[in-house]
Amino acid sequence: MAIKAYRKKSPLSYTLGAYPTMELILHAPELIQGIYIHPKIDPPLRDKMTEHAKSLNKRVIESSSIERLSGKGNTFVAASFMKQQQTLSEKNPHLVLVEPSNYGNVGTILRSALGWDYRDIALVEPAADPFHPSCVRASMGAHFRLRIRLFPSIEVYQKEYPDHQLWSLMTRRAQYLEEVEHFAHLHSLILGNESRGLPDYFADFTSPLTIDTTDAIDSLNITLAAAIAMHYVYTKKRPIRR
């Protein structure tokens, strides 16, 4: 199977790099359509990829087209996989991203979400394509250990998961995140677009939160805000490991 340029409407996407490809192999092998290596790949990595491909009954394809797909000259491993949205668990907390626009930001947040035990991710459209190779790469393959689903609106999401307590990261009409002592297990942590944040009306049906900072700044980057909020919730439900 030849490597083709990524298209959002295509049923296939790609991992770029050894680490996200290994995450795909280890956690979602059923989605793999092809494994590719660059002719200049180091022999030990070639052998490792060949061994894994053999165990999955997949053929390793040598192709220099990896460079064209990645736009970089230092990518020596790639894989094609079937894109698959999954139903979010009704029994787990959710992370909800409303109209995020940047692949890298979404991917970075996905990796943080895995680290702080948010395994169910809702993206409210219009949103950056979570299956884009740049997003998958930014997530370092965390994508394959999460349930990710796109929703046409926050109302559709809310109707489908009515039992989740809604917390939103906002700068107005909000209490400090650090003042909250308890989060119900069934909750949704909601963040808005990188430049606009969440519309004011979200304060009417969610519990708004803001992160305490000095007056020198008026807001935080979405990836940083998401990481701080998820980590704070994580510390409230789990003891620190010694």
C-alpha positions, 0 to 999 in steps of 0.5 A: 500500500503506497503512502498518500497525502493525508486527507480528512475525508479519507478513512486512513491516517498515519503515525509519524515516527517510531514512538507513536508507531510503537504505541499504535502497534502495542495498543491498537494493532487491529487498526494497522493497515501498513508499516513503513520504514525509510531506506536510511533507517538504522538497522536496529530500528529496522529489525525491531519494526520488522519483528513487530510487523511479522508478529502482526502478520503485516508486511514492512514497506520500504519507502522514502515517501515518509519524508514527503508525508512528514515534511521532515528529514528525520522521520524513518518510521510510519504506519497507516491506520484506520480512523475510528471514533469511539463512544465515550464511557458513561462511567468515567470523567471526560475532557471536553475541548470546544472548537480547538483549532491547532493540531499540536495543541490538541495532541499535547492535551491528549498526551496530558490527558492520558497522564492524568487519567482522562481517557474519554475526550470529546471535541466540539466542532468545528475542531482541529482534526484529532486524526491528523498525523500532526495531532497523532504525532504531538500526542506521542501516540497517546491517541491510541489509548484514549476514546475520542469522539467529535460532537456537532455542539455542546448541547448534543454532548450534554444531552448524551451525558446528562449525569456528568457535572460540568466544570468550565475553564473561564476567566469571568464569573468563576471561582478559583480552581484551587478552592474546589476540594472535591470533584464528582467522579462523573464530571466533565472538564471543559476548555474553549478555543485557543484565542476566544476561550469559552463563550460567556453563556457557558457560565449559565449551565456549567460551574466556571473555574479560573486558575490563579495567576499574578495580574501580569497575565490575563490568561494561560495557553490552552495546553498549560491550562488543561494540564494544570486543571487535569493535574489538580483534579488528579491530585484530589482523587489519588494519593501521591505515589511514594 
